[in-house]
Amino acid sequence: MKPVKLSSVSNKINYNSILADKVQDLKASGSYRYFLDVNKSAQHFPKFYFEDFEGRKSQAVNWCSNDYLGMSVHEEVIGRLSFVAHRSGAGSGGTRNISGTTNYHRQLEQTLARLHDKEMALVFGGAYLANVTALSTLGRLLPGCVFVSDERNHASLIEGIRMSGGTKRIFRHNDLVHLEEILAGIDEGAPKVLVFESVYSITGSISPIAEMIVLARKYNCLTYLDEVHAVGLYGKGAGIAAALGQSASIDIINGTLAKGFGTVGGYIAGTALMMDAIRSFGKGFIFTTSLPPAICAAAQKSIEIVQAQPGLELELRAKVARLRQHLKENNIHFVDNDSHITALPVGNATLCKQLADTLLHEHGIYIQPVNEPTVQRGAECLRITVTVRHQEADILLLAESLRKVFANRPDVHTLQRESTHAQTR
Ligand SMILES: Cc1ncc(COP(=O)(O)O)c(C=O)c1O
């Protein structure tokens, strides 16, 4: 067959120009994402080096890491990682059912099942993949399934529901009245899954888990809870449902090994039957290389350390309280909540980026601006996460730097108040 000469094709599609226009539009909206090289130091975390505009090395303090407990730089976790890597290699070399399951995977899954008081757990490459796989598989296995989903749910939950082919009904964030209205309106005979998070990742709001479980039971609805930002930090490492004594009432709990536990990977935990069904039919479990054995071993070590040290949880709480006290003293407005996530509403993507740039380049403070589509337009914010490794001096410097930067931008305070509404609802 003769190759087609591109020049001879009329009405040629200009792929590059279509893509360039899309990126340009995103830049113009202020929501384009810039990726900073955070040259992390295991020794000095949360301090790191980055290259400034002139290519000079500068130091900054990371105020947006999800390594809340500093477990990624914990000596024993690193030690376990390198020990097992030397024994088992850098990768698993296979998918879970084609030579990619090791005793490290098996032990980690048993540890996770015990952590959440469930019969079985399944480990995935990340919690994103775990959410997408679990929800899309459930939807395919339960014909006519209706997913009842909080409006602030994470992209991975939204994507899993979309891929399930089921129907989606959205309730207002943490709104029990709206949730019940929706549940009551769904055909009694239809399979239903209530999908929600315990700690919402950007604003840090916490869902009324016990009340939501009552409603789900009333309407014979399965419960799927994303505890990604809670595991390691609440309920002796097991999350908010565990802290409230509600783990047993949640059908499937999703968590990550990457944030509170400082490594990488995600998981779900539930009954042996549900896990077996998802394991057997879930493409994101079957058709992808399993986590490296060394990562499984390091994650397990991290969970063991966190469980044995309830003081870590308290230390983080104390640092969150210190941070908020200093913010108040410096007249910096934030969304108050019961979690460890502190969001400063800004309400404008361009301003958010400008503030973040000034903080980084003039004050050595790194806070990634949070823009659309992570949040809706008008709810842009600076999301601050304190870790157990931040010291009092770091917190002081952050609060004072924010005061100075905000003082130079009088529009910030007005916008902050306007956008709080979008953040707190
Ligand atoms: C609520 C929520 N669920 C799931 C994920 C995905 O977790 P992972 O990084 O383990 O893929 C994230 C990531 O930030 C998240 O915020």
The ligand as an ORCA input file, in Angstrom:
! r2SCAN-3c Opt
* xyz 0 1
  C      -9.593     12.498     48.297
  C      -8.528     11.824     47.503
  N      -8.740     10.554     47.084
  C      -7.812      9.904     46.367
  C      -6.608     10.486     46.040
  C      -5.579      9.719     45.265
  O      -4.600      9.233     46.139
  P      -3.210      8.674     45.582
  O      -2.273      9.824     45.602
  O      -2.821      7.577     46.512
  O      -3.484      8.150     44.198
  C      -6.329     11.795     46.454
  C      -5.029     12.431     46.108
  O      -4.682     13.509     46.419
  C      -7.318     12.477     47.209
  O      -7.115     13.739     47.615
*
